[in-house]
Amino acid sequence: MSHEVNSPSYVLITPARNEEASIEKTIRSVISQTILPKKWVIVSDGSTDRTDEIVQSYQQRYDFIEMVRREVDANRDFASKVYAIQAGLERINGLSYDFIGNLDADVSFEPNFYERVFEAFKQNPNLGISGGVFCELNNGKWVEQRTNVNWSVGGCTQTFRRQCYEDIGGYLPLKKGGEDAIAEVLARRHGWQVRALPDLKLFHYRKMGSANQHKYKVRINHGAYHYSLGYMLWYEVARTFSRLRKSYVLAEFATLYGYLLALLRRDEIAVPEDIRRYLREEQMGRLKHAFQSKFFKFNN
C-alpha cells in the first residue's frame, strides 16, 4: 500500500465537525487503501469534541495526513462545509494529482474502494464524478439506500477527475446545502458523466441530515432545500408519489410539505438562473422518461 509509480495520484479533503464517534472508522478505511492518497487534509470545522485529538494522533504516524483547524462563527449553516473544503484546498496548492475526493468523516469502506473508483475512471475518459452507493444501518443490518441511483454520487464520497473539478469551479457554498447535487449538474453541463458504482458499498454511520434533528423536521427542511436548488414543482410532486411506501408515507409528504411551504413563502432560490434552467431541463427529461417507461425513480 503506497504511491506506486503507475498508480493514479489523488488528494482527499474531509470537513469534520464533532465527529469523534465515527472519524476513526474513516481514517482506518483510508490508511488501509491499496492506493494511498498523496495528501489528505482533514479540516476540523469548529469541532468541540475529541475530533482534533483523534486526527492528530494519526497525523503523527502518517505523513500524508494533515489537520487544519477552522473556527466558525455563530451563524454557521450548510455552506460551512464548502468553506471547510476551500480551506483544505489551500493546503494542496502546487501539488500534482489526477483526482480529488470529497470524503465525509462518518463513513467507512473496503480497502480497494479508491482502486476500483480509479479503474472506472480509466475505463471511461468522459467520467467526471464517481463513487460508491450508500448503506445505512437498519435494525442492525447494513441496507442499501433506496435513493441510490446510478447517475448520482452522494456528496459523502464524490471523487472528481481533476479537470472536471476545475471546469465546474468547485463546490458552490449554499446555505441550505445541495452543493454536491449542483456539482453534478454543473459536471453534466460541461459534458462530463456522473456514475455511481452499484457494487461498491460505502457504509454511512449517521443518517443523512439527521444530526440532532427530529426526522420529520429533517424531511421538511429537505423539501425547502429542494426548492432552494430550483427543483420543478411537478418533479417534486412526481418524486414524492414515486417513493411512497407504507412506512415512508408521512416522511415523503413531509418533504413535499417543506417544498410547498418554501414555494408559498417565496424563499430565495440559491443557484444562478442558468444552472437552475439546466437542472429543470434535466428534470423534465427524467419526467418524460418516467412516464414513457411507467417507472419512477428519483434521487434526493
N, C-alpha and C positions, 0 to 999 in steps of 0.2 A: 504494500500500500504506500505509494509515493507518487511523485510527479515524474512519470516516465517521459522519455524524450518525445514519443509519438502520441502521448495522451493529450486529450483536449485540456486546455487550461481554463479554469473558471474561478470566479470570486463569488462569495456569498455575503449578503447583508441581512442581519437579523435585528429588527426592532424588538426590544423586550421591556415590558413594564410589569413588575411584580409577578415574575414567572418562576418563583422558587420551586413550585410544585412539579413543574414539568421540564424546565430548561435543561436539566442534566440528561434527560432522555434524548433531547435533541442533540446535545453536544456529543453524547456517546454514539449516536447514529452517524454524525458527520465524521468523527475521528475513526470510525470503522469502515469508511467508504473504500472501495477498491481503487478509486481515483480521488485523491485528496484535493481540496481547493488550494489555489495558490495563495489566497488570502480570505480570511473570514472575519468580518468586522461585526461585532455584536454591540449594538447601541442600547445602553441602558437608558430608557426613556423616562427618567424621573422615578426610578424604582425606589421603594422604601422598605422592601423586604430583603431577603438574602440573595437576590439575583446577582448583584455585583460580586459578592463573596464567592459564589459558585463559579461564575465565569472566570474570575481572577485566578482561582485555583487551577483551572485548565490552561489559562493563558501562560502560566509559568512553565507548563510542560510541553506545550505545542506552539512552535514559533509562528505558525500561520494564523493563530487566533489573536485578535486584538479587541479589547473592550474600550468603548468610548462612552463617556458619561455625558448625558444631555439633560439639562434641567428644563422643566416645562412650567408654563405659567398656569394660573388658576382657571383660565378659560380653555383648557385642553379639550380638543374634540377629535374626530376621526382623522382629521388632516395631520394630526401629530405623528401618525405612523409614517407618512410621506416625508415629513421634516426629519424624522429619525433616519430614514433611508438616505436622504440627501446628506445628512451628517456622516453617514457611513461611506457614501460615495467619495467624499472629500479625502478619505484615508486611502483610496485606491487610485487617486490621480497619478498618472505616469506609469501605471502598471500595464503590461501587455497581457491580454487574456482574450479568450474566444467567446465565453459565455458569462452571464451574470445572473445569479439567482437571488430571488427574494424568499427568505425562509423564516417562517414564524417560529416562536420559541416554545410551542406547545404541541409538537408533532414528533413522531419517530418513524423510521423506515428501514428497509433492509440494506445490507452493505453494498449491494450492487445498484442502488437506486439511481445515482447520477451516471454510472456507466451505461445503464440502459437508456436514460434520457439522451445522452450524447450519441448513442447508436441511432436513435430515432432522428436526431438532427443530421447525422451523417447520411442516412438513407434518403432524406428529403431536404434538398437545398433550399426549398421555399418555406420550410418550417421556421417560424419566428419565435413562438412560445410553446413550451411543452411542460409536462409534469405528470404526476400520478392522479389517482382518484382517491376520494376520501372515505375513510371508515371511521365510525364513532361507536363507542360502547353503548350497547342496548341490552339491559338485563344480563350483564356480564359477558356478552359476546360482541365481537367486532362485526359491525354490519356496514356494508357499503351503502353510502347515502343515495337516496333515490333521486336527488338533484344532480347527480353526476351525469354529464353528457360528454360525448367525445369531442365536441367543438369548443369546449371551455375548460380552462385550468384554474382551479381555485387559487386565490391570492396567497394562501399559506405557503405555497411552494412553486410559484411561477418561475420557470427558468427561461431566460431570453437569449437568443443569439445576439451578440453584442451589437451588430449592425441594426437589428430590429429595435433594440432598446434606444439606440441613438436616433433612429428615424422618428420614433414617436416622442422623443424628448423626455423620456422617463415618465414617472407617475405624476398625475395631477393631484394636488392637495385639495380634497373635497371634504367639507365639514361633516357631511353625513356618511362619508365612506363611499366605496364603489370605485376606488382608484384602480383596482385590479380588473373590474369589468370594462372600464373605459380604456385601459391599456390594451385589452384585446380588441376592442372596437377600432382603436387607432392602428393597431398592427394590421388588421384586415384591410383597413382603408389604405394602408401603404403597400398592399399586395402580399403581405405575409400570411401564412396559415397558422392556425392555433389548434393544437391537438393534445388531448389528454390520452394517456396510455392506459387502456382499460384493465390490463392485468398487472399494473404497477401500483401497489397499495401504499397508502400513506395513512398513518394512524393518528387521529386528532383527539387530544385529551380533553378539550373543552369545547362544548357545543358552540357553533358559530354564533357570535354576537350575544352570548349568554352570560357574560361576566356580571354578576351581581344584579341581574335584572329578572323580573317575572317574565315567564315565557310569552305571555300574550302582549306584554308591553314591548318585548323584543320584536314580535311579529308586526305590531302596529308601526313601530319605528322602521321596520324593514320596508313596509309599504310606502312610508314617507320618503325613504331613501330611493326607492324605485322612481317615485315622482321626481325627486331632485336630479336624477340622471336623465330625465326626459323620456321615460318609457311611455309608449302609447297607451291610452285608456283601454282600448279594445284588446290589446296584447295582454295587459294586466288582468282583465276580466277572463280572457281565454286561459291564461296561465293558471288562474285560481281554480276554474272548473276542471281543468285537465288534471289537477293534482289532488282532487278531493278523494280522501279515503276515510273510512269510518272513524279512525282515531285522530284524523287531522282536520276534520271539517272546521272546527272553531278556529284552529290556528290559521288555516288558509283564508278564511273570511276575515280574520283579524288583520292579515296582511293587506287584503283588498280594502278594508275599512281605513287603514292607515293611508293608503294611496288616495282614497276619495277625500279624506279629511284634508290632506295636503292640497288636493285639487281645489276644494271649496275655499280653502284659506288663501289660495293663490300663492303658495310657498315659492321661494326662489328656485329656479332650475339652475343647477350649479355648472353644467357643462356648456361650452360655447355652442352657438346655434348650428355651426357647420357639423360639429360632432353629433349633436342631437339629431340633425337631419339624416345623417348616415346611419345612426343607430336605428331610427324609425324605419328607414328603408330595409334594413336587415330584418327587423321585427315583422314588417309587412310580408316579406318573403317567407319567413317561417310560418306566419299565419296561413298564407296561401298553400304552402306545402302541407301544413297540418290538415287543412280542410280537404285537400286532394287525397291525402293518404288515410284520412279518418283516424289519425293518431296524433295525440298531443303529447309533447314532452318539452317543457321549457326549463331553463336554468335560472337560478337566483330568484 
